[in-house]
Amino acid sequence: MYLQLMRDTTGHDLKLYSGDKNVFTSKSSKTVFYNEFNTSSFRQRWQFVRDNGTLIINPAERRDAGTYRVKIHNKSSGKFVEEHIVHLIIEGKSLHL
């Protein structure tokens, strides 16, 4: 799954939240994951491509569904620029063997 969180990250820092929890912060060329998102299982599936502001989740799982907030700040001043809400819905059949 590809989610474009912002179009142009030039001059901006980005923070992604799930509820009150910070999922990750992306500053300059570094993205740091936090909380339960800072585990090997998440980091193997979640990648933020700073060049185009895209979050890649591969493979996406039902547990990834939820409401996420994207907060964008000016890189040099730290001033808040804007916020977006993303509702991620993942549907599909469960496979029972």
Phi and psi in radians as a Rosetta constraint file:
Dihedral C 1 N 2 CA 2 C 2 CIRCULARHARMONIC -2.049 0.35
Dihedral N 2 CA 2 C 2 N 3 CIRCULARHARMONIC 2.158 0.35
Dihedral C 2 N 3 CA 3 C 3 CIRCULARHARMONIC -2.119 0.35
Dihedral N 3 CA 3 C 3 N 4 CIRCULARHARMONIC 2.035 0.35
Dihedral C 3 N 4 CA 4 C 4 CIRCULARHARMONIC -1.477 0.35
Dihedral N 4 CA 4 C 4 N 5 CIRCULARHARMONIC 1.910 0.35
Dihedral C 4 N 5 CA 5 C 5 CIRCULARHARMONIC -1.447 0.35
Dihedral N 5 CA 5 C 5 N 6 CIRCULARHARMONIC -0.497 0.35
Dihedral C 5 N 6 CA 6 C 6 CIRCULARHARMONIC -2.802 0.35
Dihedral N 6 CA 6 C 6 N 7 CIRCULARHARMONIC 2.702 0.35
Dihedral C 6 N 7 CA 7 C 7 CIRCULARHARMONIC -1.411 0.35
Dihedral N 7 CA 7 C 7 N 8 CIRCULARHARMONIC -0.788 0.35
Dihedral C 7 N 8 CA 8 C 8 CIRCULARHARMONIC -2.265 0.35
Dihedral N 8 CA 8 C 8 N 9 CIRCULARHARMONIC 1.970 0.35
Dihedral C 8 N 9 CA 9 C 9 CIRCULARHARMONIC -1.557 0.35
Dihedral N 9 CA 9 C 9 N 10 CIRCULARHARMONIC -0.028 0.35
Dihedral C 9 N 10 CA 10 C 10 CIRCULARHARMONIC -0.999 0.35
Dihedral N 10 CA 10 C 10 N 11 CIRCULARHARMONIC 2.172 0.35
Dihedral C 10 N 11 CA 11 C 11 CIRCULARHARMONIC 1.355 0.35
Dihedral N 11 CA 11 C 11 N 12 CIRCULARHARMONIC 0.202 0.35
Dihedral C 11 N 12 CA 12 C 12 CIRCULARHARMONIC -2.287 0.35
Dihedral N 12 CA 12 C 12 N 13 CIRCULARHARMONIC 2.657 0.35
Dihedral C 12 N 13 CA 13 C 13 CIRCULARHARMONIC -1.929 0.35
Dihedral N 13 CA 13 C 13 N 14 CIRCULARHARMONIC 2.618 0.35
Dihedral C 13 N 14 CA 14 C 14 CIRCULARHARMONIC -2.270 0.35
Dihedral N 14 CA 14 C 14 N 15 CIRCULARHARMONIC 2.427 0.35
Dihedral C 14 N 15 CA 15 C 15 CIRCULARHARMONIC -2.222 0.35
Dihedral N 15 CA 15 C 15 N 16 CIRCULARHARMONIC 2.350 0.35
Dihedral C 15 N 16 CA 16 C 16 CIRCULARHARMONIC -1.985 0.35
Dihedral N 16 CA 16 C 16 N 17 CIRCULARHARMONIC 2.265 0.35
Dihedral C 16 N 17 CA 17 C 17 CIRCULARHARMONIC -2.105 0.35
Dihedral N 17 CA 17 C 17 N 18 CIRCULARHARMONIC 2.556 0.35
Dihedral C 17 N 18 CA 18 C 18 CIRCULARHARMONIC -2.081 0.35
Dihedral N 18 CA 18 C 18 N 19 CIRCULARHARMONIC 1.838 0.35
Dihedral C 18 N 19 CA 19 C 19 CIRCULARHARMONIC 1.117 0.35
Dihedral N 19 CA 19 C 19 N 20 CIRCULARHARMONIC -2.232 0.35
Dihedral C 19 N 20 CA 20 C 20 CIRCULARHARMONIC -1.560 0.35
Dihedral N 20 CA 20 C 20 N 21 CIRCULARHARMONIC -0.092 0.35
Dihedral C 20 N 21 CA 21 C 21 CIRCULARHARMONIC -1.609 0.35
Dihedral N 21 CA 21 C 21 N 22 CIRCULARHARMONIC 2.322 0.35
Dihedral C 21 N 22 CA 22 C 22 CIRCULARHARMONIC -1.356 0.35
Dihedral N 22 CA 22 C 22 N 23 CIRCULARHARMONIC 2.074 0.35
Dihedral C 22 N 23 CA 23 C 23 CIRCULARHARMONIC -1.352 0.35
Dihedral N 23 CA 23 C 23 N 24 CIRCULARHARMONIC -0.961 0.35
Dihedral C 23 N 24 CA 24 C 24 CIRCULARHARMONIC -2.725 0.35
Dihedral N 24 CA 24 C 24 N 25 CIRCULARHARMONIC 2.809 0.35
Dihedral C 24 N 25 CA 25 C 25 CIRCULARHARMONIC -2.163 0.35
Dihedral N 25 CA 25 C 25 N 26 CIRCULARHARMONIC 2.351 0.35
Dihedral C 25 N 26 CA 26 C 26 CIRCULARHARMONIC -2.108 0.35
Dihedral N 26 CA 26 C 26 N 27 CIRCULARHARMONIC 2.004 0.35
Dihedral C 26 N 27 CA 27 C 27 CIRCULARHARMONIC -2.247 0.35
Dihedral N 27 CA 27 C 27 N 28 CIRCULARHARMONIC 2.353 0.35
Dihedral C 27 N 28 CA 28 C 28 CIRCULARHARMONIC 0.902 0.35
Dihedral N 28 CA 28 C 28 N 29 CIRCULARHARMONIC -2.081 0.35
Dihedral C 28 N 29 CA 29 C 29 CIRCULARHARMONIC -1.859 0.35
Dihedral N 29 CA 29 C 29 N 30 CIRCULARHARMONIC 0.244 0.35
Dihedral C 29 N 30 CA 30 C 30 CIRCULARHARMONIC -2.058 0.35
Dihedral N 30 CA 30 C 30 N 31 CIRCULARHARMONIC 2.332 0.35
Dihedral C 30 N 31 CA 31 C 31 CIRCULARHARMONIC -2.063 0.35
Dihedral N 31 CA 31 C 31 N 32 CIRCULARHARMONIC 2.218 0.35
Dihedral C 31 N 32 CA 32 C 32 CIRCULARHARMONIC -2.082 0.35
Dihedral N 32 CA 32 C 32 N 33 CIRCULARHARMONIC 2.178 0.35
Dihedral C 32 N 33 CA 33 C 33 CIRCULARHARMONIC -1.595 0.35
Dihedral N 33 CA 33 C 33 N 34 CIRCULARHARMONIC 2.625 0.35
Dihedral C 33 N 34 CA 34 C 34 CIRCULARHARMONIC -2.251 0.35
Dihedral N 34 CA 34 C 34 N 35 CIRCULARHARMONIC 2.984 0.35
Dihedral C 34 N 35 CA 35 C 35 CIRCULARHARMONIC 0.920 0.35
Dihedral N 35 CA 35 C 35 N 36 CIRCULARHARMONIC -2.489 0.35
Dihedral C 35 N 36 CA 36 C 36 CIRCULARHARMONIC -1.221 0.35
Dihedral N 36 CA 36 C 36 N 37 CIRCULARHARMONIC -0.125 0.35
Dihedral C 36 N 37 CA 37 C 37 CIRCULARHARMONIC -1.462 0.35
Dihedral N 37 CA 37 C 37 N 38 CIRCULARHARMONIC -0.156 0.35
Dihedral C 37 N 38 CA 38 C 38 CIRCULARHARMONIC -1.722 0.35
Dihedral N 38 CA 38 C 38 N 39 CIRCULARHARMONIC 0.910 0.35
Dihedral C 38 N 39 CA 39 C 39 CIRCULARHARMONIC -2.125 0.35
Dihedral N 39 CA 39 C 39 N 40 CIRCULARHARMONIC 2.796 0.35
Dihedral C 39 N 40 CA 40 C 40 CIRCULARHARMONIC -1.081 0.35
Dihedral N 40 CA 40 C 40 N 41 CIRCULARHARMONIC -0.618 0.35
Dihedral C 40 N 41 CA 41 C 41 CIRCULARHARMONIC -1.144 0.35
Dihedral N 41 CA 41 C 41 N 42 CIRCULARHARMONIC -0.658 0.35
Dihedral C 41 N 42 CA 42 C 42 CIRCULARHARMONIC -1.318 0.35
Dihedral N 42 CA 42 C 42 N 43 CIRCULARHARMONIC -0.813 0.35
Dihedral C 42 N 43 CA 43 C 43 CIRCULARHARMONIC -1.119 0.35
Dihedral N 43 CA 43 C 43 N 44 CIRCULARHARMONIC -0.436 0.35
Dihedral C 43 N 44 CA 44 C 44 CIRCULARHARMONIC -1.269 0.35
Dihedral N 44 CA 44 C 44 N 45 CIRCULARHARMONIC -0.471 0.35
Dihedral C 44 N 45 CA 45 C 45 CIRCULARHARMONIC -1.799 0.35
Dihedral N 45 CA 45 C 45 N 46 CIRCULARHARMONIC -0.480 0.35
Dihedral C 45 N 46 CA 46 C 46 CIRCULARHARMONIC -1.817 0.35
Dihedral N 46 CA 46 C 46 N 47 CIRCULARHARMONIC 2.295 0.35
Dihedral C 46 N 47 CA 47 C 47 CIRCULARHARMONIC -2.504 0.35
Dihedral N 47 CA 47 C 47 N 48 CIRCULARHARMONIC 2.317 0.35
Dihedral C 47 N 48 CA 48 C 48 CIRCULARHARMONIC -1.834 0.35
Dihedral N 48 CA 48 C 48 N 49 CIRCULARHARMONIC 2.126 0.35
Dihedral C 48 N 49 CA 49 C 49 CIRCULARHARMONIC -1.674 0.35
Dihedral N 49 CA 49 C 49 N 50 CIRCULARHARMONIC 1.778 0.35
Dihedral C 49 N 50 CA 50 C 50 CIRCULARHARMONIC -1.128 0.35
Dihedral N 50 CA 50 C 50 N 51 CIRCULARHARMONIC -0.594 0.35
Dihedral C 50 N 51 CA 51 C 51 CIRCULARHARMONIC -0.946 0.35
Dihedral N 51 CA 51 C 51 N 52 CIRCULARHARMONIC -0.676 0.35
Dihedral C 51 N 52 CA 52 C 52 CIRCULARHARMONIC -2.140 0.35
Dihedral N 52 CA 52 C 52 N 53 CIRCULARHARMONIC 0.156 0.35
Dihedral C 52 N 53 CA 53 C 53 CIRCULARHARMONIC 1.200 0.35
Dihedral N 53 CA 53 C 53 N 54 CIRCULARHARMONIC 0.494 0.35
Dihedral C 53 N 54 CA 54 C 54 CIRCULARHARMONIC -1.854 0.35
Dihedral N 54 CA 54 C 54 N 55 CIRCULARHARMONIC 2.303 0.35
Dihedral C 54 N 55 CA 55 C 55 CIRCULARHARMONIC -1.662 0.35
Dihedral N 55 CA 55 C 55 N 56 CIRCULARHARMONIC 2.179 0.35
Dihedral C 55 N 56 CA 56 C 56 CIRCULARHARMONIC -1.890 0.35
Dihedral N 56 CA 56 C 56 N 57 CIRCULARHARMONIC 2.203 0.35
Dihedral C 56 N 57 CA 57 C 57 CIRCULARHARMONIC -2.094 0.35
Dihedral N 57 CA 57 C 57 N 58 CIRCULARHARMONIC 1.954 0.35
Dihedral C 57 N 58 CA 58 C 58 CIRCULARHARMONIC -2.513 0.35
Dihedral N 58 CA 58 C 58 N 59 CIRCULARHARMONIC 1.958 0.35
Dihedral C 58 N 59 CA 59 C 59 CIRCULARHARMONIC -1.443 0.35
Dihedral N 59 CA 59 C 59 N 60 CIRCULARHARMONIC 2.603 0.35
Dihedral C 59 N 60 CA 60 C 60 CIRCULARHARMONIC -1.327 0.35
Dihedral N 60 CA 60 C 60 N 61 CIRCULARHARMONIC 2.487 0.35
Dihedral C 60 N 61 CA 61 C 61 CIRCULARHARMONIC -2.194 0.35
Dihedral N 61 CA 61 C 61 N 62 CIRCULARHARMONIC 2.784 0.35
Dihedral C 61 N 62 CA 62 C 62 CIRCULARHARMONIC -0.983 0.35
Dihedral N 62 CA 62 C 62 N 63 CIRCULARHARMONIC -0.594 0.35
Dihedral C 62 N 63 CA 63 C 63 CIRCULARHARMONIC -1.162 0.35
Dihedral N 63 CA 63 C 63 N 64 CIRCULARHARMONIC -0.238 0.35
Dihedral C 63 N 64 CA 64 C 64 CIRCULARHARMONIC -1.394 0.35
Dihedral N 64 CA 64 C 64 N 65 CIRCULARHARMONIC -0.274 0.35
Dihedral C 64 N 65 CA 65 C 65 CIRCULARHARMONIC -1.103 0.35
Dihedral N 65 CA 65 C 65 N 66 CIRCULARHARMONIC 2.577 0.35
Dihedral C 65 N 66 CA 66 C 66 CIRCULARHARMONIC 2.700 0.35
Dihedral N 66 CA 66 C 66 N 67 CIRCULARHARMONIC -3.041 0.35
Dihedral C 66 N 67 CA 67 C 67 CIRCULARHARMONIC -1.823 0.35
Dihedral N 67 CA 67 C 67 N 68 CIRCULARHARMONIC 2.212 0.35
Dihedral C 67 N 68 CA 68 C 68 CIRCULARHARMONIC -2.097 0.35
Dihedral N 68 CA 68 C 68 N 69 CIRCULARHARMONIC 2.509 0.35
Dihedral C 68 N 69 CA 69 C 69 CIRCULARHARMONIC -1.963 0.35
Dihedral N 69 CA 69 C 69 N 70 CIRCULARHARMONIC 2.317 0.35
Dihedral C 69 N 70 CA 70 C 70 CIRCULARHARMONIC -1.893 0.35
Dihedral N 70 CA 70 C 70 N 71 CIRCULARHARMONIC 2.087 0.35
Dihedral C 70 N 71 CA 71 C 71 CIRCULARHARMONIC -1.942 0.35
Dihedral N 71 CA 71 C 71 N 72 CIRCULARHARMONIC 2.260 0.35
Dihedral C 71 N 72 CA 72 C 72 CIRCULARHARMONIC -2.010 0.35
Dihedral N 72 CA 72 C 72 N 73 CIRCULARHARMONIC 2.292 0.35
Dihedral C 72 N 73 CA 73 C 73 CIRCULARHARMONIC -2.165 0.35
Dihedral N 73 CA 73 C 73 N 74 CIRCULARHARMONIC 2.622 0.35
Dihedral C 73 N 74 CA 74 C 74 CIRCULARHARMONIC -1.188 0.35
Dihedral N 74 CA 74 C 74 N 75 CIRCULARHARMONIC 2.263 0.35
Dihedral C 74 N 75 CA 75 C 75 CIRCULARHARMONIC -1.086 0.35
Dihedral N 75 CA 75 C 75 N 76 CIRCULARHARMONIC -0.759 0.35
Dihedral C 75 N 76 CA 76 C 76 CIRCULARHARMONIC -1.405 0.35
Dihedral N 76 CA 76 C 76 N 77 CIRCULARHARMONIC -0.662 0.35
Dihedral C 76 N 77 CA 77 C 77 CIRCULARHARMONIC -1.699 0.35
Dihedral N 77 CA 77 C 77 N 78 CIRCULARHARMONIC -0.355 0.35
Dihedral C 77 N 78 CA 78 C 78 CIRCULARHARMONIC 1.358 0.35
Dihedral N 78 CA 78 C 78 N 79 CIRCULARHARMONIC 0.010 0.35
Dihedral C 78 N 79 CA 79 C 79 CIRCULARHARMONIC -1.206 0.35
Dihedral N 79 CA 79 C 79 N 80 CIRCULARHARMONIC 2.390 0.35
Dihedral C 79 N 80 CA 80 C 80 CIRCULARHARMONIC -1.081 0.35
Dihedral N 80 CA 80 C 80 N 81 CIRCULARHARMONIC 2.314 0.35
Dihedral C 80 N 81 CA 81 C 81 CIRCULARHARMONIC -1.850 0.35
Dihedral N 81 CA 81 C 81 N 82 CIRCULARHARMONIC -0.950 0.35
Dihedral C 81 N 82 CA 82 C 82 CIRCULARHARMONIC -2.879 0.35
Dihedral N 82 CA 82 C 82 N 83 CIRCULARHARMONIC 2.936 0.35
Dihedral C 82 N 83 CA 83 C 83 CIRCULARHARMONIC -2.392 0.35
Dihedral N 83 CA 83 C 83 N 84 CIRCULARHARMONIC 2.488 0.35
Dihedral C 83 N 84 CA 84 C 84 CIRCULARHARMONIC -2.241 0.35
Dihedral N 84 CA 84 C 84 N 85 CIRCULARHARMONIC 2.587 0.35
Dihedral C 84 N 85 CA 85 C 85 CIRCULARHARMONIC -1.916 0.35
Dihedral N 85 CA 85 C 85 N 86 CIRCULARHARMONIC 2.314 0.35
Dihedral C 85 N 86 CA 86 C 86 CIRCULARHARMONIC -2.122 0.35
Dihedral N 86 CA 86 C 86 N 87 CIRCULARHARMONIC 2.141 0.35
Dihedral C 86 N 87 CA 87 C 87 CIRCULARHARMONIC -1.765 0.35
Dihedral N 87 CA 87 C 87 N 88 CIRCULARHARMONIC 1.938 0.35
Dihedral C 87 N 88 CA 88 C 88 CIRCULARHARMONIC -1.748 0.35
Dihedral N 88 CA 88 C 88 N 89 CIRCULARHARMONIC 2.034 0.35
Dihedral C 88 N 89 CA 89 C 89 CIRCULARHARMONIC -1.998 0.35
Dihedral N 89 CA 89 C 89 N 90 CIRCULARHARMONIC 2.203 0.35
Dihedral C 89 N 90 CA 90 C 90 CIRCULARHARMONIC -2.099 0.35
Dihedral N 90 CA 90 C 90 N 91 CIRCULARHARMONIC 2.060 0.35
Dihedral C 90 N 91 CA 91 C 91 CIRCULARHARMONIC -2.045 0.35
Dihedral N 91 CA 91 C 91 N 92 CIRCULARHARMONIC 2.743 0.35
Dihedral C 91 N 92 CA 92 C 92 CIRCULARHARMONIC 2.849 0.35
Dihedral N 92 CA 92 C 92 N 93 CIRCULARHARMONIC 2.844 0.35
Dihedral C 92 N 93 CA 93 C 93 CIRCULARHARMONIC -1.438 0.35
Dihedral N 93 CA 93 C 93 N 94 CIRCULARHARMONIC 2.475 0.35
Dihedral C 93 N 94 CA 94 C 94 CIRCULARHARMONIC -1.441 0.35
Dihedral N 94 CA 94 C 94 N 95 CIRCULARHARMONIC 2.438 0.35
Dihedral C 94 N 95 CA 95 C 95 CIRCULARHARMONIC -1.728 0.35
Dihedral N 95 CA 95 C 95 N 96 CIRCULARHARMONIC 2.066 0.35
Dihedral C 95 N 96 CA 96 C 96 CIRCULARHARMONIC -1.971 0.35
Dihedral N 96 CA 96 C 96 N 97 CIRCULARHARMONIC 2.126 0.35
